[in-house]
Amino acid sequence: MTAVLSALFALLTAVANATGTVLQRIAARKVPPGDAFSVRLFRHLLRSPAWLGGIAVIVGAAACQALALTLGSLSLVQPILVTELPFTLLVASAVARRRLPAIGWAASVMVAAGLGLGLAAAAPHGGSTEEVSAGKWVLTLLVSGGVMAACILAALPRPRGKARAALFSSASAIGYALTATLMKAATDTFDRHGPGAFFAAWQTYAFVAAGACALFLLANAMESGPLVASQPALTLGEALVSLALGTVVYGERVRTGWWLVLEGLGAVMVTWGVVVLPRADTEGVEGEGDGASGAGRSGS
């Protein structure tokens, strides 16, 4: 029962993140190019009702994600956040008052079916947050931070476009996966030892800092290029890095043997859907920032 509740809260997280992503994209399209990757970027965004609305929705998403991670494993919760992409396209199409074409619906079904097949075959289980050594945490933070820094350094010299957006989005995906990993440790501390231990745990402040960094990088990805470039990197990247961190940091396990065939098939279905989905409605998604003045993430 707890696994079902965890999955439901993860799904709510995906819906909220999708809504927040569309609202942030609308706001980010209006930022002058010279103000990217600077404090001035947030100065512009803080004046945007769309961006503020997006942040409010994402705060709600973070609460749902925390509940999902308290009830279930990182390897269960984070892959469900892949559904954020279909929800993003649906919300963006509704805001732009455009219909999602048949290929968009087909890709959405493929993502949902692939995710269901993959999770059913993998049956994520095990893992513990209490047995993680200080050395493992240090290594996790160094490697994650190092790869994020490499993506940022590769993105900064590039002009606005798909490559810059994808690199910033990849860095953001790692940041959100790290945020979820730290959040899992903090929420488990709260569940076992109460609020005093939660606010005394360094992971509580680390996941807030990692989340803020990931949000800043996502804002730059949204400002740099179209959703067709940023969203697949964010969606797939966050899920894959989260699975890796769940295995390496917490020792979570999935079924192996012949189950790997079904898991691989599910992964192929999800990847196909994620790659095709943004292309299915690029015009509608990109048009909402200019034509929907009254509208305004994460990645789970």
C-alpha positions as CSV (number, residue, x, y, z in Angstrom):
1,M,0.0,0.0,0.0
2,T,2.8,2.4,0.8
3,A,4.3,1.8,-2.6
4,V,1.0,2.7,-4.3
5,L,0.8,5.9,-2.2
6,S,4.4,6.7,-3.1
7,A,3.6,6.2,-6.8
8,L,0.5,8.5,-6.6
9,F,2.5,11.3,-4.9
10,A,5.2,10.9,-7.5
11,L,2.6,11.3,-10.2
12,L,1.2,14.4,-8.5
13,T,4.8,15.7,-8.4
14,A,5.1,15.1,-12.2
15,V,1.8,17.0,-12.9
16,A,2.8,19.9,-10.7
17,N,6.4,20.1,-12.2
18,A,4.9,20.0,-15.7
19,T,2.7,23.0,-14.9
20,G,5.6,24.9,-13.3
21,T,7.8,24.2,-16.3
22,V,5.3,25.7,-18.7
23,L,4.9,28.8,-16.5
24,Q,8.6,29.2,-16.2
25,R,9.2,28.8,-19.9
26,I,6.7,31.6,-20.6
27,A,8.5,33.9,-18.3
28,A,12.0,32.9,-19.4
29,R,11.3,33.7,-23.1
30,K,11.0,37.4,-22.2
31,V,14.5,37.7,-20.5
32,P,17.0,39.7,-22.5
33,P,19.9,37.6,-23.9
34,G,22.5,39.6,-22.0
35,D,21.0,38.8,-18.7
36,A,21.4,35.0,-18.9
37,F,23.3,33.2,-16.1
38,S,23.5,36.2,-13.9
39,V,21.6,37.7,-10.9
40,R,19.8,39.9,-13.4
41,L,18.0,36.8,-14.7
42,F,16.2,36.3,-11.4
43,R,15.6,40.1,-11.2
44,H,13.6,39.8,-14.4
45,L,11.9,36.6,-13.4
46,L,10.8,37.9,-10.0
47,R,8.8,40.6,-11.8
48,S,6.9,37.9,-13.8
49,P,3.6,36.6,-12.4
50,A,4.0,33.5,-14.6
51,W,7.4,32.7,-13.0
52,L,6.1,33.3,-9.5
53,G,3.1,31.1,-10.2
54,G,5.4,28.4,-11.5
55,I,7.5,28.6,-8.3
56,A,4.4,28.3,-6.2
57,V,3.4,25.2,-8.1
58,I,6.9,23.7,-7.8
59,V,6.9,24.2,-4.0
60,G,3.8,22.1,-3.9
61,A,5.5,19.5,-6.2
62,A,8.5,19.4,-3.7
63,A,6.1,18.6,-0.9
64,C,4.5,15.8,-2.9
65,Q,8.0,14.5,-3.8
66,A,9.0,14.5,-0.2
67,L,6.0,12.4,0.7
68,A,6.6,10.1,-2.1
69,L,10.3,9.6,-1.1
70,T,9.2,9.0,2.5
71,L,6.9,6.2,1.5
72,G,8.9,4.7,-1.3
73,S,12.4,4.2,-2.7
74,L,14.3,6.6,-4.9
75,S,14.3,4.0,-7.7
76,L,10.5,3.9,-7.6
77,V,9.8,7.5,-7.3
78,Q,12.2,9.2,-9.7
79,P,11.4,7.2,-12.8
80,I,7.7,8.1,-12.5
81,L,8.7,11.7,-12.9
82,V,9.4,10.9,-16.6
83,T,5.7,11.4,-17.0
84,E,6.4,15.1,-16.4
85,L,7.2,15.4,-20.2
86,P,3.8,14.2,-21.5
87,F,2.1,16.4,-18.9
88,T,4.2,19.4,-19.9
89,L,3.2,19.0,-23.6
90,L,-0.5,18.7,-22.6
91,V,-0.4,21.7,-20.4
92,A,1.6,23.8,-22.9
93,S,-0.9,22.8,-25.7
94,A,-3.8,23.8,-23.5
95,V,-2.2,27.2,-22.7
96,A,-1.5,27.8,-26.4
97,R,-5.0,26.6,-27.3
98,R,-3.6,24.0,-29.7
99,R,-4.5,20.3,-30.0
100,L,-1.7,17.8,-29.4
101,P,-1.4,15.8,-32.7
102,A,-1.9,12.1,-32.9
103,I,1.9,11.4,-32.7
104,G,2.0,13.3,-29.4
105,W,-0.7,11.1,-27.9
106,A,1.0,8.0,-29.3
107,A,4.3,9.1,-27.7
108,S,2.5,9.9,-24.4
109,V,1.0,6.4,-24.3
110,M,4.4,4.9,-25.1
111,V,6.0,6.7,-22.2
112,A,3.3,5.6,-19.8
113,A,3.3,2.0,-21.1
114,G,7.1,1.8,-21.1
115,L,7.3,3.2,-17.6
116,G,4.7,0.8,-16.3
117,L,6.4,-2.2,-17.9
118,G,9.9,-1.1,-16.7
119,L,8.9,-0.5,-13.1
120,A,6.8,-3.7,-12.9
121,A,9.8,-5.7,-14.2
122,A,12.4,-4.0,-12.1
123,A,10.3,-4.0,-8.8
124,P,12.7,-1.6,-7.0
125,H,13.4,-2.7,-3.4
126,G,15.8,-2.6,-0.5
127,G,18.2,0.2,0.3
128,S,18.9,2.2,3.5
129,T,19.6,5.8,4.2
130,E,21.1,5.1,7.6
131,E,24.1,3.1,6.4
132,V,25.5,5.7,4.0
133,S,29.1,6.6,5.1
134,A,30.5,10.1,5.1
135,G,33.0,9.1,2.5
136,K,30.2,8.0,0.1
137,W,28.4,11.3,0.6
138,V,31.6,13.3,-0.1
139,L,32.2,11.2,-3.3
140,T,28.6,11.6,-4.4
141,L,28.7,15.4,-4.0
142,L,32.1,15.8,-5.7
143,V,31.2,13.7,-8.7
144,S,27.7,15.2,-9.1
145,G,29.1,18.7,-8.7
146,G,32.0,18.1,-11.1
147,V,29.8,16.8,-13.9
148,M,27.3,19.7,-13.4
149,A,30.3,22.2,-13.5
150,A,31.5,20.5,-16.8
151,C,28.1,20.9,-18.4
152,I,27.9,24.6,-17.3
153,L,31.4,25.4,-18.6
154,A,30.5,23.7,-21.9
155,A,27.2,25.7,-22.1
156,L,28.5,29.2,-21.3
157,P,30.5,29.9,-24.4
158,R,27.7,28.7,-26.7
159,P,25.1,31.1,-28.3
160,R,21.4,30.7,-27.5
161,G,20.1,27.5,-29.1
162,K,19.5,23.8,-28.6
163,A,23.0,22.8,-27.6
164,R,23.2,25.5,-24.8
165,A,19.7,24.6,-23.6
166,A,20.5,20.8,-23.5
167,L,23.7,21.4,-21.6
168,F,22.1,23.6,-19.0
169,S,19.2,21.2,-18.8
170,S,21.6,18.2,-18.3
171,A,23.3,20.1,-15.4
172,S,19.9,20.8,-13.9
173,A,18.8,17.2,-14.2
174,I,21.9,16.1,-12.2
175,G,21.1,18.8,-9.6
176,Y,17.5,17.6,-9.3
177,A,18.6,14.0,-9.0
178,L,21.0,15.0,-6.2
179,T,18.3,17.0,-4.6
180,A,16.0,14.0,-4.5
181,T,18.8,11.8,-3.1
182,L,19.5,14.3,-0.3
183,M,15.8,14.8,0.3
184,K,15.3,11.1,0.7
185,A,17.9,11.0,3.5
186,A,16.3,14.1,5.2
187,T,12.7,12.9,5.0
188,D,13.7,9.4,6.4
189,T,15.4,11.3,9.3
190,F,12.2,13.1,9.9
191,D,10.2,9.9,9.8
192,R,12.5,8.1,12.2
193,H,13.6,10.8,14.6
194,G,11.2,13.7,14.3
195,P,11.5,17.4,13.3
196,G,14.4,18.2,15.6
197,A,16.7,15.6,13.9
198,F,15.4,16.8,10.5
199,F,16.5,20.4,11.0
200,A,19.8,19.2,12.6
201,A,20.6,17.0,9.6
202,W,23.0,18.6,7.0
203,Q,21.1,16.8,4.2
204,T,18.1,19.1,4.9
205,Y,20.1,22.2,4.0
206,A,22.0,20.5,1.3
207,F,18.9,19.5,-0.6
208,V,17.5,23.0,-0.4
209,A,20.8,24.4,-1.8
210,A,21.0,21.7,-4.5
211,G,17.4,22.4,-5.5
212,A,18.0,26.1,-5.7
213,C,21.0,25.5,-7.9
214,A,19.0,23.1,-10.1
215,L,16.2,25.7,-10.4
216,F,18.7,28.4,-11.5
217,L,20.2,26.1,-14.1
218,L,16.7,25.1,-15.4
219,A,15.8,28.8,-15.7
220,N,18.9,29.2,-17.9
221,A,17.9,26.2,-20.0
222,M,14.5,27.6,-20.5
223,E,16.0,31.0,-21.5
224,S,18.6,29.4,-23.8
225,G,16.4,27.4,-26.2
226,P,13.2,25.5,-26.9
227,L,11.6,22.8,-24.9
228,V,12.5,20.3,-27.6
229,A,16.1,20.6,-26.5
230,S,15.8,21.1,-22.8
231,Q,13.0,18.8,-21.7
232,P,14.2,15.4,-22.9
233,A,17.6,16.0,-21.3
234,L,16.0,17.1,-18.1
235,T,13.4,14.2,-18.0
236,L,15.6,11.3,-19.0
237,G,18.7,12.7,-17.2
238,E,17.0,13.1,-13.9
239,A,15.5,9.6,-14.0
240,L,18.8,7.9,-15.0
241,V,21.0,9.8,-12.5
242,S,18.4,9.2,-9.7
243,L,18.5,5.4,-10.5
244,A,22.3,5.4,-10.4
245,L,22.4,7.4,-7.1
246,G,19.7,5.2,-5.5
247,T,21.8,2.1,-6.4
248,V,25.2,3.5,-5.4
249,V,24.3,5.6,-2.4
250,Y,21.5,3.6,-0.8
251,G,22.1,0.2,-2.2
252,E,18.6,0.0,-3.8
253,R,18.2,-3.0,-6.0
254,V,16.1,-4.1,-9.1
255,R,15.4,-7.6,-10.4
256,T,18.0,-9.0,-12.8
257,G,18.1,-12.1,-15.0
258,W,15.4,-12.4,-17.7
259,W,13.6,-9.4,-16.1
260,L,16.3,-7.2,-17.7
261,V,14.8,-7.9,-21.1
262,L,11.5,-6.4,-20.0
263,E,13.3,-3.6,-18.2
264,G,15.3,-2.8,-21.4
265,L,12.1,-2.9,-23.5
266,G,10.4,-0.5,-21.1
267,A,13.5,1.8,-21.2
268,V,13.4,1.8,-25.0
269,M,9.7,2.7,-25.1
270,V,10.2,5.5,-22.6
271,T,13.2,6.9,-24.5
272,W,11.4,6.8,-27.8
273,G,8.4,8.6,-26.3
274,V,10.5,11.3,-24.6
275,V,12.5,12.0,-27.7
276,V,9.4,12.2,-30.0
277,L,7.1,14.1,-27.7
278,P,8.6,17.6,-27.8
279,R,8.9,17.4,-31.6
280,A,5.2,16.5,-31.8
281,D,4.0,19.9,-30.7
282,T,7.0,22.2,-30.9
283,E,5.0,25.1,-32.5
284,G,2.4,25.0,-29.8
285,V,4.8,24.8,-26.9
286,E,7.0,27.6,-28.3
287,G,4.0,29.7,-29.2
288,E,2.5,29.9,-25.7
289,G,5.2,32.3,-24.5
290,D,4.2,35.0,-27.0
291,G,0.5,34.5,-27.3
292,A,-0.7,33.7,-23.8
293,S,0.0,36.8,-21.8
294,G,-2.1,35.7,-18.9
295,A,-0.3,32.4,-18.3
296,G,2.8,32.0,-16.6
297,R,9.7,22.8,-13.2
298,S,11.3,19.1,-11.6
299,G,12.2,17.5,-12.5
300,S,10.5,13.7,-9.7
